[in-house]
Amino acid sequence: MNSNSQSANADTYSQRWADIVGTAIALLTLTLPVFVIAHYSSSNLENNQQPLIQNLQGSKD
């Protein structure tokens, strides 16, 4: 009987650990792409605005 209860504790611990790791992977999967897209989008907007303004000013002359 003792071996059965030890096995049940190990299974519960393994299941809890799997839940924690799965939750961490899910959160990374959902949040990391958003941060990466936001980071590269903001840098692209700053770089793209200057040439557009220069082109508009050049066409008015």
Secondary structure, 3 states (H helix, E strand, C coil): CHHHHHHHHHHHHHHHHHHHHHHHHHHHHHHHHHHHHHHHHHHHHHHHHHHHHHHHHHHHC
